[in-house]
Amino acid sequence: MKRRQFLEYAGAAGLSLAMAEKTTALVNPPIYPLDLSTVEFEVTTVDRRGQVKQRQPHRARYFTDAINGTEFLTMVAVPSGRFWMGAAPTEAQTQSYEFPRHRVKLPRFFLSQYPITQAQWAAVATLPKIRYDLNSSPSYFQGKDRPVESVSWLEAVEFCDRISQQTGRHYQLPSEAQWEYACRAGTRTPFNTGETITSQLADYMGTTPYRAEAIGDYRQSTMAVGRLSANAFGLYDMHGNVWEWCADVWHANYRGAPRHGQGWASSRPSQRRTIRGGSWLNSPAQIRSASRSGYDQTALNRTIGFRVSLS
């Protein structure tokens, strides 16, 4: 397979996932900032017809980490809490691997405000190698403020290891539980926008409705991060734009899943990891908060990127 060959996403959801080799241990222990800044933003929710119900002001706390002299990473504080992980029994267009719904408790953690951009990726690609080489410009859809895509899970882990060594903080891919908790931001509806979503709120195949909303746009590509609505935690692009790699090995259901937010490993060898959030290519059902899929940890796809966490 050519390095930048597009691997068709269709059918990936039913594939099983697997355990990968351990990542490099950090030289420095985690260091967390004591002083956080505050950002204000607006959160939009809609009814089942896609009409705006309300726009509410929110605040989030964050800190900014320097990758180099020109590129920075904004990390948003996600408060501790409990939530129901997985699809609700009354939710439409669910899949068997989104069950059983289960209660999870998480401590506070930080998550990058946006998916990792191509500019951030290029900056980290110049840092000293840990285990794998990184192509500084891997993406199919080019743009420094667009999410990086066409990167494997192993390359995403290399990104985390390099920036960890650079900053002295323990950056890693979020667990599935962290990702869904952060996406929901206190909601129990199919989307953090409410019972449905529209293409004014996310980048996806808006020509396919989920509820009773009007037909929307299908951009057929990624878009610059942070251009659409934030959720109540101050995180952008959690629905659509690109699928996002998580730390967890893929499991075909939640039986035996961890209850405290940690990543889910496997006792059997596997090459597949979990991806969350859906992409520009997907229908609204595939970008729901509970939607999940699995993909080979070495594979490349123009619909898959990632964001990073500190926990």
PELIN-V182298 format. One record per backbone hydrogen bond with DSSP energy under -1.0 kcal/mol. CO is the residue of the C=O (numbers start at 0). NH is the residue of the N-H. If there is no record, write none. Layout:
# PELIN-V182298
[[CO/NH] [CO/NH]]
This chain:
# PELIN-V182298
[[1/4] [8/11] [11/14] [36/61] [38/59] [40/57] [42/55] [44/52] [44/53] [46/49] [47/211] [50/46] [53/44] [55/42] [57/40] [59/38] [60/76] [61/36] [62/74] [64/72] [70/66] [70/67] [72/64] [73/112] [74/62] [75/110] [77/108] [80/105] [82/103] [84/101] [87/90] [94/97] [95/98] [97/86] [98/253] [101/84] [103/82] [105/80] [108/77] [109/309] [110/75] [112/235] [115/147] [116/120] [117/121] [118/122] [119/123] [120/124] [123/126] [142/145] [143/118] [144/224] [145/117] [151/155] [152/156] [153/157] [154/158] [155/159] [156/160] [157/161] [158/162] [159/163] [160/164] [161/165] [162/166] [163/167] [168/170] [171/308] [173/246] [174/178] [175/179] [176/180] [177/181] [178/182] [179/183] [180/184] [183/186] [189/288] [190/193] [192/45] [193/190] [197/200] [202/240] [203/205] [204/207] [205/215] [216/205] [230/233] [234/230] [239/241] [240/279] [242/304] [243/275] [247/273] [253/256] [258/104] [263/248] [270/296] [271/17] [271/249] [272/294] [273/245] [274/292] [275/243] [276/239] [278/281] [281/204] [282/285] [283/286] [292/274] [294/272] [295/298] [296/153] [300/149] [300/303] [302/242] [304/244] [305/115] [307/111] [308/171] [309/109]]
